[in-house]
Amino acid sequence: MADKTFQQAASSRPATGADEPEARVPESRPASPFRELDRLFDGLLARDWMHPLRWDRLEPRMPRVDILDKDAEVVVRAEVPGFAREDLDVSVTDRTVTIKGESRKESGTKEEGEYYRCEISRGSVLRTVELPCDIDADKAGASFRDGVLELTLPKVKEAHRRRLDISS
């Protein structure tokens, strides 16, 4: 019966002229509750909806890292902007690197007025990454420049790369 009602309603529409394009009705697809939840959460988090609570100040941030596996060494680069070399602590084991840092607000400087916007982050960073192979921690080196920490970690056993021919 519902099909007849739909067909009657469709046939009772006024005819359009040849020069008027026919209005298209978009096809409806079943709503996915998961897709809708993803869209909702993305919208909320993109607007920084919990800004007054500033949860990110309560726990350490994770700095971004690049790990480059070379023949004789592993190079680890970490972004730690806003930190001084003295504020960083790096520890190395045979297969992991841990980067810790604490950024301190200068206590001697007293700001007058009320912040209208406060986006410069202060706090701490903590990240432990696994390395692709065993390294010699005693021969490891580190440098720090322009907010990027670079670690050079010699491998215990040098890996020689070789190209393999694929047979059919």
BABALO-275082 format. One record per atom (N, C-alpha, C): residue in one letter; x, z, y. Coordinates in steps of 0.001 Angstrom, whole numbers, plus 500000, padded with zeros to 6 digits. Layout:
N
AXZY
...
END
This chain:
168
M500820500000498819
M500000500000500000
M500871500000501254
A501988500753501196
A502893500782502343
A503488499410502581
D503754498647501494
D504303497297501640
D503319496388502352
K502008496499502030
K501000495668502676
K500923495982504166
T500964497262504500
T500899497661505905
T502093497102506660
F503289497155506061
F504490496625506691
F504380495116506878
Q503894494425505846
Q503767492974505936
Q502738492587506992
Q501648493347507074
Q500628493050508078
Q501185493264509478
A501938494333509662
A502510494619510972
A503528493551511348
A504310493083510374
A505312492065510654
A504654490745511008
S503538490401510345
S502880489127510626
S502046489179511887
S501713490380512373
S500887490488513565
S501703490486514850
R503033490365514736
R503853490303515943
R503577489001516670
P503630489033517989
P503405487793518720
P504536486816518457
A504195485541518392
A505197484502518137
A506049484338519376
T507339484132519156
T508247483931520276
T508411482452520496
G508745482117521709
G508964480722522039
G510264480236521426
A510472478948521395
A511671478364520798
A512913478720521593
D512726478939522913
D513902479236523731
D514238480727523761
E513387481602523245
E513663483040523225
E514290483423521892
P515423484118521930
P516007484563520660
P515167485670520052
E515085485661518741
E514304486674518040
E515071487990518058
A514375489067518364
A515013490384518409
A515394490799516997
R516611491243516852
R517083491685515534
R516913493186515398
V516428493569514279
V516294494988513983
V517510495372513148
P518307496340513626
P519494496703512855
P519120497298511510
E519926496939510521
E519686497500509192
E520040498976509222
S519206499768508608
S519508501185508563
S520208501490507249
R521231502312507338
R521897502729506115
R521644504213505945
P521699504657504736
P521437506078504514
P522471506931505241
A522004507949505892
A522892508828506633
A523713509673505662
S524984509734505942
S525863510568505125
S526080511889505851
P525738512991505231
P525947514273505916
P527422514553506158
F528288514053505298
F529716514288505478
F530254513506506671
R529804512256506806
R530238511442507938
R529758512071509237
E528530512571509238
E527976513191510432
E528732514474510790
L529096515276509790
L529878516486510049
L531259516143510594
D531904515121510029
D533207514691510536
D533105514283512001
R532082513516512321
R531885513069513697
R531661514266514617
L530877515231514172
L530588516419514965
L531851517227515228
F532633517492514170
F533855518273514337
F534884517549515191
D535016516229515005
D535947515473515835
D535574515572517301
G534300515498517582
G533838515602518962
G534092516971519556
L533860517999518784
L534081519354519289
L535555519643519513
L536378519302518544
L537795519627518644
L538497518781519690
A538032517574519921
A538661516713520918
A538466517261522325
R537421518020522530
R537158518562523865
R537762519944524063
D538551520416523111
D539194521726523229
D538141522806523492
W537118522837522656
W535970523699522868
W536276525186522776
M537401525570522168
M537739526993522094
M538847527346523073
H538977526580524131
H540069526761525089
H540226528200525601
P539163528911525958
P539363530262526483
P540029531209525489
L539850530984524202
L540437531897523219
L541906531601522962
R542319530360523107
R543711529934522942
R544321530460521637
W543736530068520509
W544225530498519199
W545661530070518968
D546081528968519569
D547429528481519309
D548506529423519834
R548164530334520712
R549171531295521195
R549355532462520224
L548428532606519294
L548510533723518369
L549411533446517174
E549624532197516847
E550462531861515708
E551469530796516113
P552604530733515426
P553638529764515795
P553174528326515586
R553651527452516467
R553382526027516326
R554386525433515350
M554069524257514822
M554975523551513915
M555594522383514674
P556905522408514892
P557515521271515588
P557486520023514711
R557400518871515327
R557444517606514594
R558871517336514169
V559025516794512975
V560371516525512459
V560465515113511892
D561667514565511961
D562042513336511270
D563141513716510296
I563055513222509068
I564101513465508072
I564609512106507626
L565904511879507854
L566533510606507527
L567511510824506382
D567274510146505273
D568117510268504079
D569142509136504099
K570383509472504398
K571464508489504422
K572266508606503130
D573271507740502949
D574071507770501725
D574824509088501557
A575489509558502599
A576348510731502476
A575759511994503095
E574644511866503836
E574098513032504528
E572603512881504753
V572001513998505122
V570597514024505517
V570574514464506973
V569836513728507798
V569717514067509216
V568283514523509465
V568150515695510073
V566848516251510421
V566796516364511940
R565768515775512535
R565545515890513980
R564212516595514191
A564212517572515089
A562986518328515377
A562745518354516877
E561503518104517277
E561116518193518681
E560783519634519015
V561542520212519925
V561276521570520382
V561401521624521903
P560522520905522613
P560604520889524076
P560266522252524659
G560938522582525742
G560675523846526410
G561469525015525854
F562305524769524871
F563119525820524276
F564564525627524695
A565258526735524875
A566694526700525130
A567421526806523795
R568641526347523769
R569450526389522539
R569548527817522016
E569655528776522911
E569791530185522516
E568512530749521898
D567384530109522163
D566099530592521652
D565799530108520243
L566656529228519696
L566408528642518381
L567248529308517309
D566672529412516127
D567365529954514964
D567129528991513806
V568207528481513236
V568111527520512144
V568794528114510923
S568101528073509787
S568707528515508532
S568568527402507503
V569603527271506682
V569676526178505723
V569975526741504346
T569238526249503347
T569573526539501954
T569918525205501305
D570065525204499994
D570433523966499311
D569389522869499451
R568106523239499519
R567049522222499564
R566050522387500704
T566220523372501581
T565269523575502677
T565974523861503992
V565251523580505066
V565694523917506419
V564548524667507081
T564856525785507736
T563859526547508480
T564271526593509940
I563342526207510810
I563581526212512250
I562620527211512869
K563184528196513575
K562387529208514272
K562789529187515731
G561849529459516589
G562157529538518011
G561157530399518736
E561641531064519775
E560797531918520590
E561057531553522050
S560025531066522726
S560129530709524140
S559628531888524958
R560466532365525831
R560093533529526620
R559753533111528047
K558721533717528565
K558367533488529962
K559306534348530802
E559809533777531871
E560750534527532705
E560027535698533351
S560518536911533056
S559835538106533559
S560172538371535019
G561259537813535525
G561651538041536911
G560795537278537907
T560105536246537468
T559306535425538362
T557865535907538337
K557355536289539490
K555962536733539595
K555179535641540311
E554174535107539651
E553361534050540222
E552269534659541086
E552102534122542277
E551013534559543140
E549850533605542950
G548663534136543002
G547480533301542862
G546951533313541443
E545896532557541255
E545246532473539953
E545440531059539414
Y545774530958538148
Y545972529640537550
Y544670528858537558
Y544733527641538026
Y543615526713537936
Y543686525977536607
R544909525650536176
R545159525000534888
R546496525535534388
C546545525895533114
C547768526430532512
C547963525742531173
E548775524671531138
E548945523880529932
E550339523965529342
I551292524472530093
I552648524552529573
I552674525648528514
S553029525241527311
S552945526193526204
S554188527060526130
R553946528281525845
R555008529246525581
R554634529916524275
G555584530461523624
G555281531111522358
G556388530850521368
S556006530590520136
S557010530428519094
S556718529201518245
V557775528737517580
V557660527649516619
V558261528118515305
L557726527581514232
L558249527900512908
L557936526729511995
R558962526234511320
R558756525128510387
R559816525186509313
T559391525101508072
T560295524987506929
T559990523664506257
V561032522847506083
V560848521548505441
V561751521455504221
E561247520763503221
E562030520521502014
E562860519268502223
L564076519309501732
L564982518174501869
L564901517293500630
P565266516014500759
P565150515097499618
P566197515315498528
C567237516100498818
C568294516330497831
C569051517611498177
D569961518023497312
D570796519197497573
D571829518859498644
I572043519818499545
I573030519618500609
I574054520748500578
D575176520511501239
D576230521512501348
D575998522295502640
A575386523464502547
A575010524248503718
A576230524717504502
D577377524894503849
D578580525361504536
D579151524319505495
K578873523057505266
K579404521985506110
K578358521409507063
A577212522054507166
A576128521560508014
A576471521749509482
G575973520840510310
G576191520914511750
G574887520743512497
A574854521230513742
A573636521135514553
A573998520839515993
S573145520061516648
S573289519801518081
S571901519852518714
F571878520109520029
F570615520229520744
F570748519541522090
R569847518572522320
R569908517838523582
R568514517340523951
D568112517567525189
D566846517081525733
D565635517466524879
G565619518687524386
G564480519172523613
G564425518689522178
V565499518044521702
V565544517569520319
V566705518255519604
L566375518936518530
L567374519584517682
L567732518602516574
E569031518355516386
E569468517433515338
E570427518152514395
L570084518128513121
L570906518749512088
L571526517647511241
T572824517759510984
T573525516837510098
T573929517628508875
L573368517260507734
L573534518039506508
L574193517168505439
P575473517392505162
P576156516585504145
P575584516849502754
K575491515785501968
K574986515920500604
K576065516487499688
V575614517204498655
V576537517733497661
V577152516575496885
K576321515655496481
K576785514495495739
K576323513265496494
E577265512451496882
E576937511265497661
E576145510276496813
A575085509770497379
A574249508803496677
A574663507396497074
H574917506567496100
H575258505176496373
H574028504329496098
R573596503638497118
R572416502784496966
R572853501435496425
R572007500904495609
R572291499628494982
R570992498868494847
R571043497592495100
R569851496757494988
R569695496317493545
L568480496418493025
L568194496005491662
L567480494673491658
D567872493804490775
D567170492535490591
D566022492770489616
I564886492226489974
I563697492383489146
I563570491161488268
S563600491398486957
S563471490280486023
S562018490071485653
S561712488852485263
S560321488537484926
S560016488797483483
END
